[in-house]
């Protein structure tokens, strides 16, 4: 949602861009480029204003083309998602097996999927 995107810009993007500008020896007002997908929270006037105030341009990747234009989605994010998916599958399988081994009937098996438990 918009508030999450604004927090991301304030807490992560702007400090990062500021640091890179300084490290690279470019002017503090040197434009930066941010690549967004078409998520609605990215397109709000408040987000656009905040980016403009910080000299950050943005480009929107058309729907269903993220894998071609956002290299992190293809490399880092894909690998991370695969690890999470594998861990989730192993947790779910072991929890079902544990309950069935303990004598639960299949229709009584319940797996707690709250994030606090999955961590």
FIMARKE-462946 format. One record per residue: residue number from 1; residue in one letter; x, y, z of N, C-alpha, C, CB in turn. Coordinates in steps of 0.02 Angstrom, whole numbers, plus 50000, padded with zeros to 5 digits. Glycine has a CB too. Layout:
BEGIN
> NUM|a|X|Y|Z|X|Y|Z|X|Y|Z|X|Y|Z
...
END
This chain:
BEGIN
> 1|x|50041|49941|50000|50000|50000|50000|50044|50063|50000|49953|50000|50060
> 2|x|50013|50119|49992|50051|50181|49986|50095|50195|50046|50003|50239|49976
> 3|x|50070|50185|50106|50111|50201|50165|50173|50158|50169|50069|50192|50230
> 4|x|50168|50095|50149|50227|50051|50148|50278|50075|50097|50206|49978|50133
> 5|x|50254|50095|50039|50299|50120|49987|50334|50184|50010|50261|50132|49920
> 6|x|50296|50228|50041|50326|50291|50067|50378|50276|50121|50271|50337|50095
> 7|x|50364|50229|50164|50414|50209|50215|50476|50180|50182|50383|50157|50264
> 8|x|50466|50138|50132|50523|50110|50095|50566|50166|50065|50498|50062|50039
> 9|x|50533|50215|50036|50570|50271|50005|50610|50308|50059|50522|50319|49969
> 10|x|50577|50323|50115|50610|50361|50169|50666|50323|50203|50559|50382|50220
> 11|x|50654|50260|50217|50700|50222|50259|50754|50185|50220|50662|50173|50299
> 12|x|50740|50168|50158|50787|50127|50120|50812|50162|50057|50756|50061|50101
> 13|x|50766|50182|50014|50786|50209|49949|50826|50274|49955|50725|50221|49907
> 14|x|50800|50323|49990|50834|50388|49993|50902|50383|50028|50790|50440|50030
> 15|x|50907|50348|50086|50974|50340|50115|51023|50304|50068|50969|50301|50181
> 16|x|50998|50254|50032|51042|50218|49985|51064|50264|49928|51005|50157|49957
> 17|x|51017|50299|49898|51034|50344|49842|51082|50398|49865|50970|50375|49812
> 18|x|51070|50425|49924|51114|50477|49951|51185|50450|49960|51086|50503|50019
> 19|x|51190|50390|49988|51256|50359|49999|51292|50346|49933|51249|50294|50038
> 20|x|51256|50319|49884|51287|50304|49819|51309|50367|49783|51238|50264|49775
> 21|x|51267|50419|49787|51287|50482|49756|51353|50508|49787|51231|50536|49765
> 22|x|51357|50504|49853|51417|50527|49889|51477|50484|49870|51405|50525|49965
> 23|x|51469|50417|49872|51524|50371|49856|51548|50380|49784|51502|50299|49867
> 24|x|51501|50393|49739|51519|50400|49668|51543|50470|49650|51460|50382|49625
> 25|x|51540|50515|49699|51565|50583|49687|51522|50623|49639|51634|50580|49662
> 26|x|51458|50608|49636|51414|50647|49592|51376|50698|49634|51365|50601|49553
> 27|x|51346|50746|49601|51309|50798|49635|51253|50768|49677|51281|50849|49585
> 28|x|51239|50797|49734|51185|50771|49777|51116|50772|49743|51181|50811|49840
> 29|x|51110|50814|49690|51046|50817|49655|51046|50777|49590|51028|50889|49641
> 30|x|51098|50736|49580|51101|50693|49521|51040|50648|49520|51167|50650|49520
> 31|x|51006|50643|49464|50946|50602|49460|50963|50529|49466|50908|50615|49394
> 32|x|50921|50493|49500|50926|50420|49506|50866|50389|49470|50929|50398|49581
> 33|x|50871|50326|49455|50817|50291|49420|50793|50233|49462|50840|50267|49351
> 34|x|50727|50228|49471|50696|50174|49508|50650|50137|49459|50656|50200|49570
> 35|x|50656|50070|49459|50613|50029|49416|50559|49998|49459|50655|49974|49379
> 36|x|50497|50014|49442|50438|49989|49478|50398|49941|49434|50393|50047|49500
> 37|x|50363|49894|49466|50312|49858|49429|50248|49899|49433|50301|49785|49458
> 38|x|50194|49874|49409|50133|49915|49404|50089|49910|49466|50094|49894|49344
> 39|x|50116|49891|49522|50078|49890|49585|50048|49959|49599|50123|49867|49644
> 40|x|49984|49961|49615|49949|50025|49625|49982|50071|49676|49878|50011|49645
> 41|x|50011|50043|49729|50042|50084|49781|50101|50124|49756|50064|50041|49838
> 42|x|50129|50102|49699|50186|50138|49670|50165|50200|49632|50225|50092|49623
> 43|x|50102|50205|49615|50079|50257|49569|50043|50315|49601|50036|50227|49518
> 44|x|50043|50319|49666|50004|50372|49699|50039|50440|49692|49994|50355|49773
> 45|x|50001|50493|49694|50031|50560|49691|50082|50572|49746|49976|50613|49694
> 46|x|50069|50547|49807|50117|50558|49862|50183|50524|49847|50087|50531|49928
> 47|x|50181|50464|49819|50243|50428|49802|50280|50465|49747|50228|50355|49780
> 48|x|50244|50485|49696|50275|50522|49640|50307|50587|49665|50223|50536|49585
> 49|x|50271|50623|49709|50298|50686|49736|50361|50674|49777|50245|50720|49780
> 50|x|50361|50623|49818|50420|50608|49860|50480|50591|49817|50405|50550|49910
> 51|x|50469|50551|49765|50524|50534|49719|50550|50597|49685|50501|50483|49667
> 52|x|50506|50638|49660|50526|50699|49626|50565|50746|49673|50466|50736|49598
> 53|x|50543|50752|49735|50578|50795|49784|50650|50771|49795|50540|50795|49850
> 54|x|50662|50707|49785|50728|50678|49796|50766|50662|49732|50722|50615|49837
> 55|x|50742|50692|49676|50774|50683|49611|50780|50610|49590|50843|50715|49612
> 56|x|50726|50574|49600|50723|50504|49580|50670|50497|49526|50707|50457|49641
> 57|x|50692|50477|49467|50645|50462|49412|50624|50389|49419|50678|50475|49342
> 58|x|50568|50372|49389|50546|50303|49392|50522|50280|49324|50491|50294|49445
> 59|x|50526|50215|49314|50502|50183|49253|50457|50127|49276|50561|50158|49207
> 60|x|50401|50118|49242|50355|50064|49259|50366|50006|49210|50282|50088|49257
> 61|x|50375|49947|49238|50381|49887|49198|50310|49862|49183|50424|49832|49234
> 62|x|50294|49852|49120|50227|49829|49103|50211|49762|49136|50220|49823|49027
> 63|x|50148|49751|49150|50125|49689|49181|50151|49629|49141|50048|49687|49185
> 64|x|50169|49577|49177|50193|49513|49150|50261|49518|49116|50144|49487|49101
> 65|x|50297|49573|49125|50364|49579|49097|50417|49591|49150|50366|49635|49046
> 66|x|50398|49584|49213|50444|49596|49268|50507|49554|49260|50411|49581|49335
> 67|x|50499|49491|49242|50557|49447|49237|50608|49470|49184|50535|49377|49220
> 68|x|50587|49511|49137|50633|49534|49085|50666|49600|49102|50596|49542|49020
> 69|x|50635|49639|49146|50660|49706|49159|50685|49717|49231|50608|49755|49144
> 70|x|50672|49671|49275|50695|49678|49343|50742|49620|49359|50636|49682|49394
> 71|x|50806|49630|49350|50854|49575|49357|50851|49542|49426|50923|49600|49345
> 72|x|50836|49578|49479|50832|49547|49545|50776|49495|49548|50822|49600|49599
> 73|x|50721|49507|49512|50667|49458|49512|50690|49393|49479|50606|49486|49475
> 74|x|50735|49397|49432|50758|49337|49397|50814|49303|49436|50782|49355|49327
> 75|x|50856|49342|49469|50914|49313|49502|50903|49305|49577|50976|49355|49489
> 76|x|50913|49357|49615|50911|49354|49688|50842|49336|49714|50933|49421|49718
> 77|x|50790|49372|49693|50723|49360|49720|50698|49291|49704|50675|49412|49693
> 78|x|50712|49267|49643|50689|49200|49624|50722|49148|49669|50706|49186|49550
> 79|x|50786|49154|49680|50821|49106|49724|50794|49110|49795|50897|49120|49723
> 80|x|50783|49170|49820|50756|49178|49888|50686|49148|49893|50755|49253|49908
> 81|x|50644|49160|49843|50577|49132|49843|50579|49056|49841|50536|49160|49784
> 82|x|50626|49029|49803|50632|48956|49800|50650|48927|49869|50685|48935|49748
> 83|x|50695|48961|49905|50714|48938|49972|50654|48941|50019|50772|48980|49999
> 84|x|50618|48997|50017|50559|49005|50060|50507|48952|50043|50529|49075|50052
> 85|x|50495|48941|49979|50447|48891|49957|50466|48821|49982|50441|48891|49880
> 86|x|50531|48805|49976|50555|48739|49999|50546|48732|50074|50628|48729|49979
> 87|x|50566|48783|50112|50559|48781|50185|50486|48775|50205|50589|48844|50217
> 88|x|50442|48813|50172|50371|48810|50187|50344|48739|50173|50332|48862|50145
> 89|x|50362|48711|50115|50338|48644|50098|50362|48592|50148|50362|48624|50028
> 90|x|50425|48597|50169|50452|48550|50218|50416|48558|50285|50527|48560|50227
> 91|x|50404|48620|50306|50369|48632|50369|50298|48603|50366|50366|48708|50384
> 92|x|50263|48618|50312|50194|48596|50305|50190|48519|50305|50162|48624|50240
> 93|x|50234|48488|50265|50235|48415|50261|50250|48384|50329|50287|48391|50209
> 94|x|50301|48410|50363|50320|48381|50428|50266|48391|50480|50386|48411|50452
> 95|x|50231|48448|50478|50178|48461|50526|50119|48414|50514|50155|48534|50522
> 96|x|50100|48403|50452|50046|48355|50436|50067|48285|50458|50029|48356|50360
> 97|x|50128|48266|50441|50152|48200|50459|50154|48191|50535|50222|48187|50429
> 98|x|50176|48241|50571|50179|48238|50644|50110|48226|50673|50209|48302|50673
> 99|x|50061|48263|50649|49993|48255|50675|49963|48187|50658|49949|48311|50648
> 100|x|49974|48164|50596|49948|48099|50577|49981|48043|50617|49958|48087|50502
> 101|x|50046|48048|50628|50082|47998|50667|50057|47998|50740|50158|48013|50666
> 102|x|50037|48055|50764|50012|48061|50832|49940|48036|50838|50016|48132|50856
> 103|x|49910|48015|50781|49843|47985|50783|49787|48029|50759|49829|47965|50851
> 104|x|49802|48089|50734|49748|48133|50710|49718|48103|50646|49776|48204|50696
> 105|x|49654|48113|50638|49620|48093|50576|49637|48145|50523|49542|48087|50587
> 106|x|49643|48125|50460|49662|48172|50407|49619|48236|50406|49658|48139|50340
> 107|x|49553|48229|50418|49510|48287|50415|49518|48333|50477|49437|48265|50409
> 108|x|49554|48308|50528|49566|48348|50588|49634|48383|50587|49562|48304|50649
> 109|x|49674|48369|50537|49741|48399|50534|49733|48474|50520|49785|48365|50478
> 110|x|49768|48514|50560|49766|48587|50552|49837|48613|50559|49718|48620|50605
> 111|x|49860|48650|50510|49928|48678|50511|49923|48753|50522|49966|48662|50444
> 112|x|49958|48775|50574|49959|48846|50592|50005|48883|50544|49981|48857|50666
> 113|x|49976|48928|50504|50015|48964|50453|50028|49037|50471|49979|48960|50387
> 114|x|50018|49055|50534|50033|49123|50554|50108|49136|50545|50013|49136|50629
> 115|x|50125|49195|50524|50194|49213|50511|50238|49203|50573|50199|49284|50488
> 116|x|50210|49218|50632|50249|49209|50694|50268|49137|50705|50209|49235|50754
> 117|x|50228|49091|50680|50244|49019|50687|50292|48997|50632|50179|48976|50685
> 118|x|50282|49024|50573|50323|49003|50516|50395|49027|50521|50294|49029|50452
> 119|x|50407|49081|50558|50475|49107|50566|50518|49055|50599|50476|49173|50606
END
